[in-house]
Amino acid sequence: MSSRLEELLITLGFTRYEAKAYISLLIKGVATVSEIADLSGVPYTRAYDTLVSLENKGFVASLPGKPMKFKAINPEIALKSLLERKTREIHEQLEKLERNVSIALRELKNLYTYEPEEPVVIVRGKISSLNLIREAIDENQGKKGLVVCSNFDKILGKQFTEEIKSKGVQCIEIKNNEEICVIILSKKLFIFVPEEIDEYSFEIIFNSQRIASFFHKLVSILKNNSIDHSVNSTSHE
């Protein structure tokens, strides 16, 4: 019996015994409880309950008689039914989550107190770091924003990158072996340093309009120098 197939069925919600019994029943076609126990290796004392559980999930059907027999349902039909059930469950869970988040947001916003920010803050953890960047971009309210990164997809992720681009933030990718990302907003500067383990990633936040403005000008100068160098190199050839 294929252990790989057993593991695959387990990812679909089968127990180990259910996976063994269903595969055996597919091979056998129709079988008694004892035959399935012998063929699958499921203990006889657990075989009946396992088959009943599979019946409740729509993967087998019981055939009345003495002794009782079980028949496997066509996997194409059974698995399609499983997918439909799981899809409904996920939609229901998602709707419940959205409702609960909406309720929690209303309650928690009333408790949130803005505290004056420290000039320099160090934050650990990738999720918290990215959420603070999101918050700052929203507070930036359409003012100029710039992100310089050595690898957007790897460091920030495609979804996050597209999200900040949609909010008008300019994204510049540079060729560099060092994985680092600098986020420059109107009044804040973020230096995000990723690590292999997300929890060890950290960012340094400078809450200073002067520092942010300086880095904006620095990046602009570097970009212009790069263009000038390219033009001069071309003209000398």
Number of C-alpha atoms within 10 A of each C-alpha: 12 9 10 9 13 20 15 13 18 15 10 13 12 18 17 14 21 24 24 25 28 26 20 22 24 17 13 14 13 18 22 19 22 17 17 26 21 15 18 21 15 21 14 16 11 12 23 20 14 23 26 17 16 22 17 11 15 18 24 24 18 16 14 9 7 7 10 12 18 21 20 25 19 12 15 8 11 15 15 11 15 17 12 11 13 14 12 12 12 12 12 12 12 12 12 12 12 12 12 11 12 12 11 11 12 10 11 10 9 8 9 8 7 6 6 6 10 10 10 13 12 13 15 17 17 22 13 15 22 16 11 16 21 16 10 17 23 13 13 16 12 13 14 14 24 21 21 18 24 18 19 22 13 11 19 18 11 11 11 15 16 15 12 19 15 10 16 15 21 15 17 14 12 12 9 10 8 10 16 19 22 20 23 27 28 23 18 23 29 24 20 26 20 22 15 7 9 12 13 13 18 21 24 17 22 21 19 18 15 14 17 21 16 14 18 19 12 12 15 12 12 11 12 12 12 12 12 12 12 11 11 11 10 9 8 6 5
